[in-house]
Amino acid sequence: MDARMNVFGNPVGSKVWKHIIAANQAIVESTLPAATQELVKIRASQINGCAGCLDMHTKEAAAAGESAVRLHLVAAWREATVFTEAERAALELTEQGTRLADAAGGVSDEVWANAAKHFDEDQLAALISQIAIINAFNRGNVIIQQPAGNYRVGMLG
């Protein structure tokens, strides 16, 4: 199976996606915990059905020391006891921020307030940005049908 298009082989696509990748670097350099960043990317990718992002981020998280138990339980985080309260707040914000069309009001005040209890303003900015950026990657990969399974840790940077 091949992707419908190689966006990095196209001048316009390459320019756009390189800017999005560069924006993600600010999140990597932030104080938002790396584990939280990966959990957010995995949960949004599960919701959006992005196999390419799931392949990448589960492997990157495992290589960074994330346990198999936590990785397997991201989809059922509400019933799992392996996530911190801060991670749970980030996962709830991720779900509401990813499923905007499913909720007339978008992200609820309660979910926002809960996230704000666990993260400072810079971390919240990074968290919001992470949710937006992974959703952009998910949508791009789903549209072009980016295949999954062959990702190797570190291969994209």
C-alpha positions as CSV (number, residue, x, y, z in Angstrom):
1,M,0.0,0.0,0.0
2,D,1.3,3.4,-0.9
3,A,0.1,6.9,0.2
4,R,-1.9,8.7,-2.3
5,M,0.7,11.5,-2.4
6,N,4.1,12.3,-1.0
7,V,3.4,15.7,0.4
8,F,7.2,16.2,1.0
9,G,7.8,15.6,-2.6
10,N,5.5,18.4,-3.6
11,P,6.8,22.0,-3.3
12,V,3.6,23.4,-1.7
13,G,3.0,20.4,0.6
14,S,6.6,20.4,1.6
15,K,6.6,24.1,2.6
16,V,3.4,23.8,4.6
17,W,4.3,20.6,6.5
18,K,7.9,21.8,7.3
19,H,6.3,24.9,9.0
20,I,4.0,22.7,11.0
21,I,6.9,20.4,12.0
22,A,8.9,23.5,13.0
23,A,6.0,24.8,15.2
24,N,6.0,21.4,16.9
25,Q,9.6,22.0,18.1
26,A,8.4,24.8,20.4
27,I,6.2,22.1,22.2
28,V,9.1,19.7,22.4
29,E,11.2,22.5,24.0
30,S,8.4,23.4,26.5
31,T,8.0,22.2,30.1
32,L,4.9,20.1,29.1
33,P,6.1,16.6,30.2
34,A,7.3,14.5,27.2
35,A,5.1,11.6,28.4
36,T,2.0,13.9,28.3
37,Q,2.9,15.1,24.8
38,E,3.0,11.5,23.5
39,L,-0.2,10.4,25.3
40,V,-2.0,13.4,23.7
41,K,-0.6,12.5,20.2
42,I,-1.6,8.8,20.7
43,R,-5.2,9.6,22.0
44,A,-6.0,12.1,19.2
45,S,-4.6,9.7,16.6
46,Q,-6.8,6.9,18.0
47,I,-9.9,9.1,17.7
48,N,-9.0,10.2,14.2
49,G,-8.0,6.7,13.0
50,C,-4.5,7.8,12.0
51,A,-2.5,4.6,11.7
52,G,0.6,6.4,10.6
53,C,0.7,8.7,13.7
54,L,-0.2,5.8,16.0
55,D,2.7,3.7,14.5
56,M,5.1,6.6,15.0
57,H,4.0,7.8,18.5
58,T,3.5,4.5,20.2
59,K,7.0,3.4,19.0
60,E,8.6,6.8,20.1
61,A,6.8,6.6,23.5
62,A,8.0,3.0,24.1
63,A,11.6,4.0,23.1
64,A,11.4,6.9,25.6
65,G,10.5,4.4,28.3
66,E,6.7,4.5,28.3
67,S,5.3,1.1,29.6
68,A,3.4,-1.2,27.4
69,V,0.5,-1.2,29.9
70,R,0.1,2.6,29.7
71,L,0.3,2.5,25.9
72,H,-2.3,-0.2,25.6
73,L,-4.6,1.6,28.0
74,V,-4.7,5.1,26.4
75,A,-7.9,4.3,24.5
76,A,-9.6,3.4,27.8
77,W,-7.9,5.9,30.0
78,R,-11.0,6.7,32.0
79,E,-11.1,3.2,33.4
80,A,-7.4,2.8,33.8
81,T,-5.5,3.5,37.0
82,V,-2.1,4.0,35.4
83,F,-2.4,7.7,34.5
84,T,-1.8,10.7,36.8
85,E,-4.5,13.3,37.4
86,A,-2.6,15.7,35.2
87,E,-2.4,13.2,32.3
88,R,-6.1,12.5,32.7
89,A,-6.9,16.2,32.4
90,A,-4.7,16.4,29.3
91,L,-6.4,13.4,27.8
92,E,-9.9,14.8,28.4
93,L,-8.9,18.1,26.9
94,T,-7.4,16.2,23.9
95,E,-10.7,14.4,23.4
96,Q,-12.9,17.4,23.6
97,G,-10.4,19.4,21.5
98,T,-10.3,16.7,18.8
99,R,-14.1,16.0,18.8
100,L,-15.2,19.6,18.3
101,A,-17.9,18.7,15.8
102,D,-19.4,16.3,18.4
103,A,-20.0,19.0,21.0
104,A,-22.0,22.2,20.3
105,G,-20.0,24.1,22.9
106,G,-16.5,22.8,22.0
107,V,-14.3,22.4,25.1
108,S,-16.3,22.7,28.3
109,D,-15.4,25.2,31.1
110,E,-15.1,22.2,33.5
111,V,-12.5,20.4,31.3
112,W,-10.6,23.6,30.8
113,A,-10.6,24.4,34.5
114,N,-9.4,20.9,35.3
115,A,-6.5,21.2,32.9
116,A,-5.6,24.6,34.3
117,K,-5.4,23.1,37.8
118,H,-2.5,20.8,36.6
119,F,-0.7,22.9,34.0
120,D,0.7,26.4,34.1
121,E,0.0,28.9,31.3
122,D,3.0,28.0,29.2
123,Q,2.2,24.3,29.6
124,L,-1.4,25.0,28.6
125,A,-0.2,26.8,25.5
126,A,1.9,23.9,24.6
127,L,-0.9,21.4,25.3
128,I,-3.4,23.4,23.2
129,S,-0.8,23.6,20.4
130,Q,0.0,19.9,20.7
131,I,-3.6,19.0,20.3
132,A,-4.0,21.3,17.3
133,I,-0.8,20.1,15.6
134,I,-1.5,16.4,16.0
135,N,-5.0,16.9,14.6
136,A,-3.5,18.5,11.6
137,F,-1.0,15.6,11.1
138,N,-3.8,13.1,11.6
139,R,-6.1,14.7,9.0
140,G,-3.3,15.0,6.5
141,N,-2.2,11.4,6.9
142,V,-5.8,10.1,6.8
143,I,-6.6,12.1,3.6
144,I,-3.5,10.7,1.8
145,Q,-3.9,7.2,3.4
146,Q,-0.4,7.2,4.8
147,P,0.4,3.5,5.5
148,A,1.6,2.4,8.9
149,G,3.8,-0.4,10.3
150,N,7.2,0.5,8.9
151,Y,8.1,3.4,11.2
152,R,11.5,3.2,12.9
153,V,12.2,5.2,16.0
154,G,13.8,8.5,15.2
155,M,13.5,8.2,11.4
156,L,11.7,11.5,11.0
157,G,13.9,13.6,13.1
